[in-house]
Amino acid sequence: MLQMPYDGRMLNERITERCPSEFLGELPVWNRLIALRLAREEDIELTPAHWVVLHYLRRRLVTRGQASSGRVLVRELADELCDRTARRRLYQLFPGGPVTQGSRIAGLPAPAFHADRSFGSVE
């Protein structure tokens, strides 16, 4: 079942602490206001369901590192949402792809091979 997201400030601190990897130390500062601005630029109005996905993406990077692929990450997100319609809902929440667009709004790099803005798009 869905869990309450961690506090964004705490995640930024933990990401900074765990920066033996080259990209973790160079992540931009991220908080709720920044996420709202990034979502507005993507024409998305963030709902509680969006925040669950964004905080999951950040928490996953902190606890397990970068996903090996976008497919793995979409599968994990769908499992987190715990129902048969989870993938469809993810693409409804993030029409530009839950991995690519979700990562951008969460202030994170997309997994390898998913820099294309159209990856995972429903268009």
Biopython code that builds the backbone (N, CA, C, O; Angstrom):
import numpy as np
from Bio.PDB.StructureBuilder import StructureBuilder

atoms = [
    (1, "MET", "N", (0.845, -1.173, 0.000)),
    (1, "MET", "CA", (0.000, 0.000, 0.000)),
    (1, "MET", "C", (0.893, 1.240, 0.000)),
    (1, "MET", "O", (2.070, 1.156, 0.351)),
    (2, "LEU", "N", (0.348, 2.370, -0.386)),
    (2, "LEU", "CA", (1.121, 3.601, -0.476)),
    (2, "LEU", "C", (1.518, 4.082, 0.909)),
    (2, "LEU", "O", (0.737, 4.017, 1.859)),
    (3, "GLN", "N", (2.726, 4.557, 0.999)),
    (3, "GLN", "CA", (3.215, 5.073, 2.267)),
    (3, "GLN", "C", (3.368, 6.574, 2.172)),
    (3, "GLN", "O", (3.504, 7.125, 1.079)),
    (4, "MET", "N", (3.347, 7.226, 3.300)),
    (4, "MET", "CA", (3.548, 8.672, 3.326)),
    (4, "MET", "C", (4.980, 8.976, 2.885)),
    (4, "MET", "O", (5.911, 8.281, 3.291)),
    (5, "PRO", "N", (5.161, 9.992, 2.072)),
    (5, "PRO", "CA", (6.510, 10.320, 1.594)),
    (5, "PRO", "C", (7.373, 10.902, 2.706)),
    (5, "PRO", "O", (6.878, 11.462, 3.684)),
    (6, "TYR", "N", (8.663, 10.751, 2.522)),
    (6, "TYR", "CA", (9.608, 11.361, 3.440)),
    (6, "TYR", "C", (9.631, 12.862, 3.232)),
    (6, "TYR", "O", (9.200, 13.371, 2.197)),
    (7, "ASP", "N", (10.139, 13.557, 4.228)),
    (7, "ASP", "CA", (10.322, 14.993, 4.117)),
    (7, "ASP", "C", (11.407, 15.266, 3.073)),
    (7, "ASP", "O", (12.485, 14.675, 3.144)),
    (8, "GLY", "N", (11.143, 16.147, 2.106)),
    (8, "GLY", "CA", (12.081, 16.436, 1.022)),
    (8, "GLY", "C", (13.433, 16.914, 1.496)),
    (8, "GLY", "O", (14.456, 16.553, 0.915)),
    (9, "ARG", "N", (13.457, 17.735, 2.563)),
    (9, "ARG", "CA", (14.745, 18.234, 3.068)),
    (9, "ARG", "C", (15.605, 17.089, 3.556)),
    (9, "ARG", "O", (16.805, 17.051, 3.286)),
    (10, "MET", "N", (15.005, 16.158, 4.270)),
    (10, "MET", "CA", (15.738, 15.011, 4.773)),
    (10, "MET", "C", (16.324, 14.203, 3.621)),
    (10, "MET", "O", (17.457, 13.732, 3.714)),
    (11, "LEU", "N", (15.577, 14.037, 2.548)),
    (11, "LEU", "CA", (16.078, 13.292, 1.402)),
    (11, "LEU", "C", (17.249, 14.003, 0.746)),
    (11, "LEU", "O", (18.232, 13.358, 0.380)),
    (12, "ASN", "N", (17.166, 15.325, 0.589)),
    (12, "ASN", "CA", (18.288, 16.057, 0.005)),
    (12, "ASN", "C", (19.534, 15.871, 0.849)),
    (12, "ASN", "O", (20.625, 15.694, 0.307)),
    (13, "GLU", "N", (19.391, 15.907, 2.171)),
    (13, "GLU", "CA", (20.543, 15.719, 3.042)),
    (13, "GLU", "C", (21.112, 14.312, 2.889)),
    (13, "GLU", "O", (22.329, 14.140, 2.828)),
    (14, "ARG", "N", (20.239, 13.304, 2.826)),
    (14, "ARG", "CA", (20.713, 11.929, 2.699)),
    (14, "ARG", "C", (21.361, 11.697, 1.342)),
    (14, "ARG", "O", (22.345, 10.962, 1.252)),
    (15, "ILE", "N", (20.835, 12.302, 0.293)),
    (15, "ILE", "CA", (21.453, 12.160, -1.024)),
    (15, "ILE", "C", (22.850, 12.756, -0.992)),
    (15, "ILE", "O", (23.790, 12.166, -1.526)),
    (16, "THR", "N", (22.995, 13.924, -0.370)),
    (16, "THR", "CA", (24.299, 14.567, -0.284)),
    (16, "THR", "C", (25.268, 13.715, 0.525)),
    (16, "THR", "O", (26.441, 13.604, 0.170)),
    (17, "GLU", "N", (24.789, 13.113, 1.608)),
    (17, "GLU", "CA", (25.651, 12.273, 2.438)),
    (17, "GLU", "C", (26.128, 11.041, 1.694)),
    (17, "GLU", "O", (27.244, 10.577, 1.928)),
    (18, "ARG", "N", (25.312, 10.501, 0.804)),
    (18, "ARG", "CA", (25.622, 9.261, 0.094)),
    (18, "ARG", "C", (26.221, 9.535, -1.271)),
    (18, "ARG", "O", (25.848, 8.856, -2.227)),
    (19, "CYS", "N", (27.116, 10.480, -1.418)),
    (19, "CYS", "CA", (27.566, 10.866, -2.743)),
    (19, "CYS", "C", (28.908, 10.275, -3.166)),
    (19, "CYS", "O", (29.714, 10.998, -3.751)),
    (20, "PRO", "N", (29.189, 9.004, -2.904)),
    (20, "PRO", "CA", (30.414, 8.459, -3.469)),
    (20, "PRO", "C", (30.306, 8.362, -4.985)),
    (20, "PRO", "O", (31.318, 8.379, -5.687)),
    (21, "SER", "N", (29.098, 8.261, -5.481)),
    (21, "SER", "CA", (28.861, 8.202, -6.921)),
    (21, "SER", "C", (29.004, 9.601, -7.508)),
    (21, "SER", "O", (28.719, 10.592, -6.835)),
    (22, "GLU", "N", (29.440, 9.683, -8.752)),
    (22, "GLU", "CA", (29.748, 10.976, -9.357)),
    (22, "GLU", "C", (28.557, 11.910, -9.489)),
    (22, "GLU", "O", (28.733, 13.119, -9.342)),
    (23, "PHE", "N", (27.342, 11.412, -9.761)),
    (23, "PHE", "CA", (26.238, 12.325, -10.015)),
    (23, "PHE", "C", (25.451, 12.708, -8.762)),
    (23, "PHE", "O", (24.793, 13.748, -8.760)),
    (24, "LEU", "N", (25.497, 11.914, -7.712)),
    (24, "LEU", "CA", (24.673, 12.213, -6.542)),
    (24, "LEU", "C", (25.052, 13.539, -5.889)),
    (24, "LEU", "O", (24.175, 14.268, -5.428)),
    (25, "GLY", "N", (26.333, 13.858, -5.843)),
    (25, "GLY", "CA", (26.767, 15.102, -5.221)),
    (25, "GLY", "C", (26.412, 16.328, -6.036)),
    (25, "GLY", "O", (26.456, 17.444, -5.519)),
    (26, "GLU", "N", (26.060, 16.145, -7.302)),
    (26, "GLU", "CA", (25.774, 17.281, -8.164)),
    (26, "GLU", "C", (24.292, 17.475, -8.442)),
    (26, "GLU", "O", (23.930, 18.240, -9.336)),
    (27, "LEU", "N", (23.431, 16.798, -7.696)),
    (27, "LEU", "CA", (22.006, 16.995, -7.873)),
    (27, "LEU", "C", (21.625, 18.402, -7.433)),
    (27, "LEU", "O", (22.138, 18.900, -6.431)),
    (28, "PRO", "N", (20.737, 19.039, -8.169)),
    (28, "PRO", "CA", (20.307, 20.368, -7.765)),
    (28, "PRO", "C", (19.459, 20.297, -6.495)),
    (28, "PRO", "O", (18.887, 19.256, -6.172)),
    (29, "VAL", "N", (19.391, 21.407, -5.793)),
    (29, "VAL", "CA", (18.539, 21.490, -4.611)),
    (29, "VAL", "C", (17.101, 21.279, -5.070)),
    (29, "VAL", "O", (16.695, 21.771, -6.123)),
    (30, "TRP", "N", (16.342, 20.547, -4.272)),
    (30, "TRP", "CA", (14.961, 20.237, -4.642)),
    (30, "TRP", "C", (14.094, 20.349, -3.408)),
    (30, "TRP", "O", (14.471, 19.895, -2.328)),
    (31, "ASN", "N", (12.951, 20.946, -3.570)),
    (31, "ASN", "CA", (11.965, 21.008, -2.497)),
    (31, "ASN", "C", (10.582, 21.132, -3.115)),
    (31, "ASN", "O", (10.442, 21.089, -4.338)),
    (32, "ARG", "N", (9.578, 21.283, -2.296)),
    (32, "ARG", "CA", (8.191, 21.323, -2.760)),
    (32, "ARG", "C", (7.950, 22.461, -3.751)),
    (32, "ARG", "O", (7.283, 22.269, -4.767)),
    (33, "LEU", "N", (8.487, 23.639, -3.459)),
    (33, "LEU", "CA", (8.284, 24.790, -4.349)),
    (33, "LEU", "C", (8.941, 24.573, -5.708)),
    (33, "LEU", "O", (8.371, 24.926, -6.741)),
    (34, "ILE", "N", (10.117, 24.003, -5.707)),
    (34, "ILE", "CA", (10.809, 23.716, -6.965)),
    (34, "ILE", "C", (10.018, 22.685, -7.761)),
    (34, "ILE", "O", (9.867, 22.822, -8.976)),
    (35, "ALA", "N", (9.513, 21.656, -7.085)),
    (35, "ALA", "CA", (8.710, 20.638, -7.769)),
    (35, "ALA", "C", (7.455, 21.252, -8.374)),
    (35, "ALA", "O", (7.080, 20.906, -9.495)),
    (36, "LEU", "N", (6.805, 22.151, -7.656)),
    (36, "LEU", "CA", (5.605, 22.808, -8.178)),
    (36, "LEU", "C", (5.929, 23.631, -9.423)),
    (36, "LEU", "O", (5.169, 23.636, -10.391)),
    (37, "ARG", "N", (7.067, 24.328, -9.386)),
    (37, "ARG", "CA", (7.473, 25.127, -10.546)),
    (37, "ARG", "C", (7.788, 24.236, -11.743)),
    (37, "ARG", "O", (7.358, 24.517, -12.862)),
    (38, "LEU", "N", (8.545, 23.156, -11.504)),
    (38, "LEU", "CA", (8.883, 22.233, -12.592)),
    (38, "LEU", "C", (7.628, 21.578, -13.169)),
    (38, "LEU", "O", (7.521, 21.400, -14.382)),
    (39, "ALA", "N", (6.695, 21.225, -12.314)),
    (39, "ALA", "CA", (5.445, 20.617, -12.789)),
    (39, "ALA", "C", (4.639, 21.618, -13.608)),
    (39, "ALA", "O", (4.054, 21.259, -14.629)),
    (40, "ARG", "N", (4.606, 22.855, -13.170)),
    (40, "ARG", "CA", (3.877, 23.889, -13.920)),
    (40, "ARG", "C", (4.478, 24.049, -15.307)),
    (40, "ARG", "O", (3.745, 24.215, -16.281)),
    (41, "GLU", "N", (5.808, 24.000, -15.411)),
    (41, "GLU", "CA", (6.472, 24.079, -16.716)),
    (41, "GLU", "C", (6.092, 22.895, -17.609)),
    (41, "GLU", "O", (6.126, 23.007, -18.835)),
    (42, "GLU", "N", (5.731, 21.767, -17.001)),
    (42, "GLU", "CA", (5.329, 20.568, -17.751)),
    (42, "GLU", "C", (3.809, 20.504, -17.915)),
    (42, "GLU", "O", (3.280, 19.510, -18.412)),
    (43, "ASP", "N", (3.112, 21.554, -17.502)),
    (43, "ASP", "CA", (1.642, 21.607, -17.552)),
    (43, "ASP", "C", (0.991, 20.509, -16.729)),
    (43, "ASP", "O", (0.015, 19.896, -17.160)),
    (44, "ILE", "N", (1.531, 20.263, -15.548)),
    (44, "ILE", "CA", (0.979, 19.268, -14.630)),
    (44, "ILE", "C", (0.656, 19.958, -13.313)),
    (44, "ILE", "O", (1.471, 20.703, -12.770)),
    (45, "GLU", "N", (-0.538, 19.699, -12.814)),
    (45, "GLU", "CA", (-0.921, 20.182, -11.486)),
    (45, "GLU", "C", (-0.741, 19.014, -10.520)),
    (45, "GLU", "O", (-1.417, 17.992, -10.638)),
    (46, "LEU", "N", (0.166, 19.172, -9.572)),
    (46, "LEU", "CA", (0.514, 18.062, -8.691)),
    (46, "LEU", "C", (-0.603, 17.757, -7.696)),
    (46, "LEU", "O", (-1.112, 18.640, -7.005)),
    (47, "THR", "N", (-0.960, 16.489, -7.651)),
    (47, "THR", "CA", (-1.957, 15.979, -6.712)),
    (47, "THR", "C", (-1.230, 15.097, -5.697)),
    (47, "THR", "O", (-0.040, 14.829, -5.859)),
    (48, "PRO", "N", (-1.927, 14.643, -4.652)),
    (48, "PRO", "CA", (-1.270, 13.709, -3.720)),
    (48, "PRO", "C", (-0.697, 12.473, -4.414)),
    (48, "PRO", "O", (0.355, 11.976, -4.010)),
    (49, "ALA", "N", (-1.363, 11.975, -5.436)),
    (49, "ALA", "CA", (-0.844, 10.808, -6.164)),
    (49, "ALA", "C", (0.484, 11.129, -6.854)),
    (49, "ALA", "O", (1.380, 10.286, -6.891)),
    (50, "HIS", "N", (0.616, 12.343, -7.402)),
    (50, "HIS", "CA", (1.880, 12.756, -8.009)),
    (50, "HIS", "C", (2.994, 12.767, -6.960)),
    (50, "HIS", "O", (4.102, 12.289, -7.203)),
    (51, "TRP", "N", (2.673, 13.325, -5.782)),
    (51, "TRP", "CA", (3.687, 13.425, -4.730)),
    (51, "TRP", "C", (4.168, 12.047, -4.287)),
    (51, "TRP", "O", (5.348, 11.879, -3.980)),
    (52, "VAL", "N", (3.282, 11.067, -4.248)),
    (52, "VAL", "CA", (3.694, 9.706, -3.887)),
    (52, "VAL", "C", (4.754, 9.214, -4.866)),
    (52, "VAL", "O", (5.770, 8.653, -4.456)),
    (53, "VAL", "N", (4.519, 9.423, -6.155)),
    (53, "VAL", "CA", (5.471, 8.979, -7.179)),
    (53, "VAL", "C", (6.784, 9.754, -7.056)),
    (53, "VAL", "O", (7.857, 9.152, -7.084)),
    (54, "LEU", "N", (6.712, 11.075, -6.920)),
    (54, "LEU", "CA", (7.924, 11.889, -6.835)),
    (54, "LEU", "C", (8.768, 11.504, -5.629)),
    (54, "LEU", "O", (9.986, 11.364, -5.738)),
    (55, "HIS", "N", (8.124, 11.334, -4.482)),
    (55, "HIS", "CA", (8.881, 10.962, -3.282)),
    (55, "HIS", "C", (9.402, 9.532, -3.381)),
    (55, "HIS", "O", (10.475, 9.233, -2.857)),
    (56, "TYR", "N", (8.665, 8.648, -4.040)),
    (56, "TYR", "CA", (9.182, 7.293, -4.239)),
    (56, "TYR", "C", (10.457, 7.335, -5.090)),
    (56, "TYR", "O", (11.442, 6.673, -4.764)),
    (57, "LEU", "N", (10.439, 8.111, -6.176)),
    (57, "LEU", "CA", (11.616, 8.206, -7.037)),
    (57, "LEU", "C", (12.824, 8.710, -6.263)),
    (57, "LEU", "O", (13.928, 8.190, -6.419)),
    (58, "ARG", "N", (12.616, 9.724, -5.428)),
    (58, "ARG", "CA", (13.731, 10.264, -4.642)),
    (58, "ARG", "C", (14.189, 9.272, -3.579)),
    (58, "ARG", "O", (15.387, 9.071, -3.386)),
    (59, "ARG", "N", (13.225, 8.651, -2.885)),
    (59, "ARG", "CA", (13.570, 7.691, -1.833)),
    (59, "ARG", "C", (14.307, 6.493, -2.436)),
    (59, "ARG", "O", (15.250, 5.978, -1.834)),
    (60, "ARG", "N", (13.881, 6.051, -3.621)),
    (60, "ARG", "CA", (14.523, 4.915, -4.258)),
    (60, "ARG", "C", (15.971, 5.228, -4.619)),
    (60, "ARG", "O", (16.846, 4.377, -4.459)),
    (61, "LEU", "N", (16.228, 6.430, -5.100)),
    (61, "LEU", "CA", (17.598, 6.810, -5.435)),
    (61, "LEU", "C", (18.473, 6.809, -4.186)),
    (61, "LEU", "O", (19.617, 6.355, -4.227)),
    (62, "VAL", "N", (17.941, 7.314, -3.082)),
    (62, "VAL", "CA", (18.710, 7.372, -1.841)),
    (62, "VAL", "C", (18.989, 5.984, -1.290)),
    (62, "VAL", "O", (20.111, 5.692, -0.877)),
    (63, "THR", "N", (17.979, 5.132, -1.281)),
    (63, "THR", "CA", (18.127, 3.842, -0.622)),
    (63, "THR", "C", (18.764, 2.764, -1.491)),
    (63, "THR", "O", (19.469, 1.892, -0.983)),
    (64, "ARG", "N", (18.517, 2.821, -2.812)),
    (64, "ARG", "CA", (18.991, 1.736, -3.678)),
    (64, "ARG", "C", (19.824, 2.195, -4.852)),
    (64, "ARG", "O", (20.313, 1.365, -5.618)),
    (65, "GLY", "N", (19.997, 3.485, -5.014)),
    (65, "GLY", "CA", (20.788, 3.985, -6.127)),
    (65, "GLY", "C", (19.978, 4.098, -7.404)),
    (65, "GLY", "O", (18.767, 3.877, -7.409)),
    (66, "GLN", "N", (20.651, 4.441, -8.474)),
    (66, "GLN", "CA", (20.011, 4.638, -9.771)),
    (66, "GLN", "C", (19.480, 3.313, -10.313)),
    (66, "GLN", "O", (20.153, 2.286, -10.230)),
    (67, "ALA", "N", (18.269, 3.344, -10.868)),
    (67, "ALA", "CA", (17.681, 2.142, -11.466)),
    (67, "ALA", "C", (18.457, 1.763, -12.724)),
    (67, "ALA", "O", (18.996, 2.628, -13.414)),
    (68, "SER", "N", (18.508, 0.478, -13.015)),
    (68, "SER", "CA", (19.243, 0.017, -14.187)),
    (68, "SER", "C", (18.534, 0.397, -15.482)),
    (68, "SER", "O", (19.178, 0.551, -16.520)),
    (69, "SER", "N", (17.209, 0.551, -15.427)),
    (69, "SER", "CA", (16.473, 0.950, -16.621)),
    (69, "SER", "C", (15.128, 1.556, -16.221)),
    (69, "SER", "O", (14.669, 1.414, -15.088)),
    (70, "GLY", "N", (14.521, 2.229, -17.180)),
    (70, "GLY", "CA", (13.210, 2.812, -16.948)),
    (70, "GLY", "C", (12.148, 1.751, -16.756)),
    (70, "GLY", "O", (11.216, 1.942, -15.974)),
    (71, "ARG", "N", (12.274, 0.639, -17.456)),
    (71, "ARG", "CA", (11.294, -0.448, -17.312)),
    (71, "ARG", "C", (11.270, -0.982, -15.887)),
    (71, "ARG", "O", (10.204, -1.241, -15.329)),
    (72, "VAL", "N", (12.447, -1.143, -15.309)),
    (72, "VAL", "CA", (12.530, -1.614, -13.931)),
    (72, "VAL", "C", (11.835, -0.629, -13.010)),
    (72, "VAL", "O", (11.083, -1.023, -12.119)),
    (73, "LEU", "N", (12.088, 0.647, -13.228)),
    (73, "LEU", "CA", (11.511, 1.680, -12.379)),
    (73, "LEU", "C", (9.991, 1.762, -12.530)),
    (73, "LEU", "O", (9.290, 1.939, -11.534)),
    (74, "VAL", "N", (9.476, 1.639, -13.735)),
    (74, "VAL", "CA", (8.024, 1.649, -13.942)),
    (74, "VAL", "C", (7.395, 0.446, -13.238)),
    (74, "VAL", "O", (6.342, 0.574, -12.614)),
    (75, "ARG", "N", (8.026, -0.700, -13.334)),
    (75, "ARG", "CA", (7.511, -1.903, -12.668)),
    (75, "ARG", "C", (7.485, -1.697, -11.156)),
    (75, "ARG", "O", (6.512, -2.062, -10.496)),
    (76, "GLU", "N", (8.550, -1.115, -10.605)),
    (76, "GLU", "CA", (8.591, -0.861, -9.173)),
    (76, "GLU", "C", (7.510, 0.140, -8.761)),
    (76, "GLU", "O", (6.851, -0.035, -7.736)),
    (77, "LEU", "N", (7.334, 1.177, -9.560)),
    (77, "LEU", "CA", (6.286, 2.155, -9.257)),
    (77, "LEU", "C", (4.906, 1.510, -9.292)),
    (77, "LEU", "O", (4.078, 1.768, -8.418)),
    (78, "ALA", "N", (4.655, 0.682, -10.282)),
    (78, "ALA", "CA", (3.362, -0.003, -10.383)),
    (78, "ALA", "C", (3.154, -0.921, -9.179)),
    (78, "ALA", "O", (2.049, -0.996, -8.642)),
    (79, "ASP", "N", (4.197, -1.612, -8.758)),
    (79, "ASP", "CA", (4.098, -2.467, -7.576)),
    (79, "ASP", "C", (3.802, -1.641, -6.334)),
    (79, "ASP", "O", (3.050, -2.073, -5.461)),
    (80, "GLU", "N", (4.390, -0.460, -6.255)),
    (80, "GLU", "CA", (4.170, 0.440, -5.121)),
    (80, "GLU", "C", (2.703, 0.865, -5.060)),
    (80, "GLU", "O", (2.146, 1.021, -3.973)),
    (81, "LEU", "N", (2.081, 1.052, -6.216)),
    (81, "LEU", "CA", (0.682, 1.477, -6.247)),
    (81, "LEU", "C", (-0.276, 0.301, -6.010)),
    (81, "LEU", "O", (-1.454, 0.516, -5.726)),
    (82, "CYS", "N", (0.208, -0.908, -6.121)),
    (82, "CYS", "CA", (-0.500, -2.116, -5.697)),
    (82, "CYS", "C", (-1.862, -2.373, -6.329)),
    (82, "CYS", "O", (-2.786, -2.762, -5.615)),
    (83, "ASP", "N", (-2.024, -2.180, -7.598)),
    (83, "ASP", "CA", (-3.252, -2.648, -8.236)),
    (83, "ASP", "C", (-3.032, -2.849, -9.722)),
    (83, "ASP", "O", (-2.003, -2.445, -10.264)),
    (84, "ARG", "N", (-4.000, -3.475, -10.385)),
    (84, "ARG", "CA", (-3.850, -3.835, -11.796)),
    (84, "ARG", "C", (-3.816, -2.633, -12.725)),
    (84, "ARG", "O", (-3.276, -2.720, -13.827)),
    (85, "THR", "N", (-4.382, -1.520, -12.300)),
    (85, "THR", "CA", (-4.435, -0.339, -13.166)),
    (85, "THR", "C", (-3.279, 0.626, -12.894)),
    (85, "THR", "O", (-3.274, 1.749, -13.398)),
    (86, "ALA", "N", (-2.317, 0.195, -12.113)),
    (86, "ALA", "CA", (-1.251, 1.099, -11.681)),
    (86, "ALA", "C", (-0.471, 1.700, -12.851)),
    (86, "ALA", "O", (-0.220, 2.905, -12.863)),
    (87, "ARG", "N", (-0.088, 0.895, -13.822)),
    (87, "ARG", "CA", (0.696, 1.426, -14.951)),
    (87, "ARG", "C", (-0.101, 2.472, -15.714)),
    (87, "ARG", "O", (0.428, 3.525, -16.070)),
    (88, "ARG", "N", (-1.349, 2.187, -15.961)),
    (88, "ARG", "CA", (-2.195, 3.149, -16.677)),
    (88, "ARG", "C", (-2.292, 4.457, -15.884)),
    (88, "ARG", "O", (-2.209, 5.543, -16.458)),
    (89, "ARG", "N", (-2.466, 4.347, -14.576)),
    (89, "ARG", "CA", (-2.544, 5.559, -13.753)),
    (89, "ARG", "C", (-1.240, 6.338, -13.773)),
    (89, "ARG", "O", (-1.256, 7.569, -13.782)),
    (90, "LEU", "N", (-0.112, 5.641, -13.779)),
    (90, "LEU", "CA", (1.175, 6.328, -13.837)),
    (90, "LEU", "C", (1.285, 7.180, -15.094)),
    (90, "LEU", "O", (1.751, 8.318, -15.044)),
    (91, "TYR", "N", (0.855, 6.627, -16.213)),
    (91, "TYR", "CA", (0.929, 7.368, -17.474)),
    (91, "TYR", "C", (-0.123, 8.470, -17.549)),
    (91, "TYR", "O", (0.055, 9.442, -18.283)),
    (92, "GLN", "N", (-1.210, 8.334, -16.805)),
    (92, "GLN", "CA", (-2.187, 9.417, -16.726)),
    (92, "GLN", "C", (-1.632, 10.556, -15.874)),
    (92, "GLN", "O", (-1.847, 11.729, -16.182)),
    (93, "LEU", "N", (-0.925, 10.213, -14.816)),
    (93, "LEU", "CA", (-0.320, 11.231, -13.955)),
    (93, "LEU", "C", (0.803, 11.967, -14.677)),
    (93, "LEU", "O", (0.913, 13.190, -14.590)),
    (94, "PHE", "N", (1.627, 11.216, -15.385)),
    (94, "PHE", "CA", (2.782, 11.782, -16.080)),
    (94, "PHE", "C", (2.705, 11.398, -17.553)),
    (94, "PHE", "O", (3.301, 10.399, -17.954)),
    (95, "PRO", "N", (1.983, 12.171, -18.373)),
    (95, "PRO", "CA", (1.818, 11.844, -19.795)),
    (95, "PRO", "C", (3.142, 11.775, -20.553)),
    (95, "PRO", "O", (3.230, 11.101, -21.580)),
    (96, "GLY", "N", (4.165, 12.458, -20.064)),
    (96, "GLY", "CA", (5.477, 12.404, -20.695)),
    (96, "GLY", "C", (6.287, 11.214, -20.235)),
    (96, "GLY", "O", (7.470, 11.105, -20.558)),
    (97, "GLY", "N", (5.661, 10.312, -19.481)),
    (97, "GLY", "CA", (6.330, 9.115, -18.971)),
    (97, "GLY", "C", (6.619, 9.245, -17.497)),
    (97, "GLY", "O", (7.210, 10.239, -17.075)),
    (98, "PRO", "N", (6.217, 8.269, -16.695)),
    (98, "PRO", "CA", (6.446, 8.361, -15.256)),
    (98, "PRO", "C", (7.923, 8.372, -14.875)),
    (98, "PRO", "O", (8.295, 8.929, -13.841)),
    (99, "VAL", "N", (8.751, 7.769, -15.692)),
    (99, "VAL", "CA", (10.179, 7.754, -15.379)),
    (99, "VAL", "C", (10.842, 9.054, -15.829)),
    (99, "VAL", "O", (11.477, 9.734, -15.023)),
    (100, "THR", "N", (10.702, 9.398, -17.083)),
    (100, "THR", "CA", (11.391, 10.571, -17.616)),
    (100, "THR", "C", (10.817, 11.859, -17.036)),
    (100, "THR", "O", (11.551, 12.658, -16.455)),
    (101, "GLN", "N", (9.526, 12.064, -17.188)),
    (101, "GLN", "CA", (8.903, 13.290, -16.710)),
    (101, "GLN", "C", (8.891, 13.323, -15.176)),
    (101, "GLN", "O", (9.149, 14.366, -14.574)),
    (102, "GLY", "N", (8.593, 12.188, -14.551)),
    (102, "GLY", "CA", (8.604, 12.123, -13.093)),
    (102, "GLY", "C", (9.974, 12.436, -12.520)),
    (102, "GLY", "O", (10.084, 13.153, -11.526)),
    (103, "SER", "N", (11.016, 11.904, -13.139)),
    (103, "SER", "CA", (12.378, 12.182, -12.672)),
    (103, "SER", "C", (12.728, 13.659, -12.820)),
    (103, "SER", "O", (13.352, 14.241, -11.932)),
    (104, "ARG", "N", (12.329, 14.269, -13.938)),
    (104, "ARG", "CA", (12.602, 15.701, -14.131)),
    (104, "ARG", "C", (11.958, 16.521, -13.024)),
    (104, "ARG", "O", (12.602, 17.389, -12.436)),
    (105, "ILE", "N", (10.690, 16.249, -12.738)),
    (105, "ILE", "CA", (9.984, 17.017, -11.713)),
    (105, "ILE", "C", (10.549, 16.717, -10.333)),
    (105, "ILE", "O", (10.558, 17.592, -9.467)),
    (106, "ALA", "N", (11.023, 15.489, -10.114)),
    (106, "ALA", "CA", (11.620, 15.114, -8.828)),
    (106, "ALA", "C", (13.050, 15.626, -8.689)),
    (106, "ALA", "O", (13.678, 15.428, -7.649)),
    (107, "GLY", "N", (13.568, 16.278, -9.718)),
    (107, "GLY", "CA", (14.922, 16.824, -9.656)),
    (107, "GLY", "C", (15.996, 15.760, -9.757)),
    (107, "GLY", "O", (17.088, 15.922, -9.213)),
    (108, "LEU", "N", (15.694, 14.676, -10.447)),
    (108, "LEU", "CA", (16.625, 13.557, -10.559)),
    (108, "LEU", "C", (16.960, 13.266, -12.013)),
    (108, "LEU", "O", (16.173, 13.572, -12.908)),
    (109, "PRO", "N", (18.124, 12.675, -12.249)),
    (109, "PRO", "CA", (18.423, 12.234, -13.612)),
    (109, "PRO", "C", (17.611, 10.982, -13.929)),
    (109, "PRO", "O", (17.403, 10.138, -13.057)),
    (110, "ALA", "N", (17.160, 10.861, -15.151)),
    (110, "ALA", "CA", (16.454, 9.642, -15.561)),
    (110, "ALA", "C", (17.471, 8.511, -15.664)),
    (110, "ALA", "O", (18.659, 8.771, -15.857)),
    (111, "PRO", "N", (17.031, 7.264, -15.539)),
    (111, "PRO", "CA", (17.964, 6.144, -15.696)),
    (111, "PRO", "C", (18.620, 6.159, -17.073)),
    (111, "PRO", "O", (18.162, 6.840, -17.990)),
    (112, "ALA", "N", (19.680, 5.408, -17.194)),
    (112, "ALA", "CA", (20.419, 5.328, -18.457)),
    (112, "ALA", "C", (19.489, 4.984, -19.612)),
    (112, "ALA", "O", (18.536, 4.219, -19.458)),
    (113, "PHE", "N", (19.781, 5.556, -20.755)),
    (113, "PHE", "CA", (19.053, 5.326, -22.003)),
    (113, "PHE", "C", (17.646, 5.906, -22.013)),
    (113, "PHE", "O", (16.851, 5.555, -22.885)),
    (114, "HIS", "N", (17.315, 6.779, -21.073)),
    (114, "HIS", "CA", (15.976, 7.350, -21.040)),
    (114, "HIS", "C", (16.005, 8.871, -21.012)),
    (114, "HIS", "O", (15.155, 9.492, -20.373)),
    (115, "ALA", "N", (16.961, 9.472, -21.689)),
    (115, "ALA", "CA", (17.039, 10.923, -21.766)),
    (115, "ALA", "C", (16.052, 11.479, -22.785)),
    (115, "ALA", "O", (15.782, 12.680, -22.793)),
    (116, "ASP", "N", (15.517, 10.624, -23.634)),
    (116, "ASP", "CA", (14.545, 11.051, -24.641)),
    (116, "ASP", "C", (13.254, 11.468, -23.934)),
    (116, "ASP", "O", (12.675, 10.688, -23.178)),
    (117, "ARG", "N", (12.807, 12.702, -24.185)),
    (117, "ARG", "CA", (11.610, 13.226, -23.532)),
    (117, "ARG", "C", (10.372, 12.419, -23.851)),
    (117, "ARG", "O", (9.398, 12.485, -23.102)),
    (118, "SER", "N", (10.371, 11.668, -24.922)),
    (118, "SER", "CA", (9.166, 10.938, -25.299)),
    (118, "SER", "C", (9.123, 9.516, -24.730)),
    (118, "SER", "O", (8.127, 8.823, -24.935)),
    (119, "PHE", "N", (10.155, 9.058, -24.030)),
    (119, "PHE", "CA", (10.141, 7.699, -23.516)),
    (119, "PHE", "C", (8.956, 7.516, -22.577)),
    (119, "PHE", "O", (8.741, 8.300, -21.653)),
    (120, "GLY", "N", (8.214, 6.486, -22.835)),
    (120, "GLY", "CA", (7.104, 6.159, -21.961)),
    (120, "GLY", "C", (5.877, 7.007, -22.208)),
    (120, "GLY", "O", (4.923, 6.951, -21.432)),
    (121, "SER", "N", (5.882, 7.773, -23.249)),
    (121, "SER", "CA", (4.749, 8.652, -23.522)),
    (121, "SER", "C", (3.547, 7.848, -23.975)),
    (121, "SER", "O", (3.684, 6.788, -24.586)),
    (122, "VAL", "N", (2.366, 8.366, -23.666)),
    (122, "VAL", "CA", (1.130, 7.726, -24.105)),
    (122, "VAL", "C", (0.669, 8.280, -25.428)),
    (122, "VAL", "O", (-0.361, 7.852, -25.948)),
    (123, "GLU", "N", (1.402, 9.220, -25.987)),
    (123, "GLU", "CA", (1.027, 9.847, -27.265)),
    (123, "GLU", "C", (1.406, 8.974, -28.428)),
    (123, "GLU", "O", (1.167, 9.341, -29.578)),
]
sb = StructureBuilder()
sb.init_structure("model")
sb.init_model(0)
sb.init_chain("A")
sb.init_seg("    ")
for serial, (resi, resn, name, xyz) in enumerate(atoms, 1):
    if name == "N":
        sb.init_residue(resn, " ", resi, " ")
    sb.init_atom(name, np.array(xyz, "f"), 0.0, 1.0, " ", f" {name:<3s}", serial, name[0])
structure = sb.get_structure()
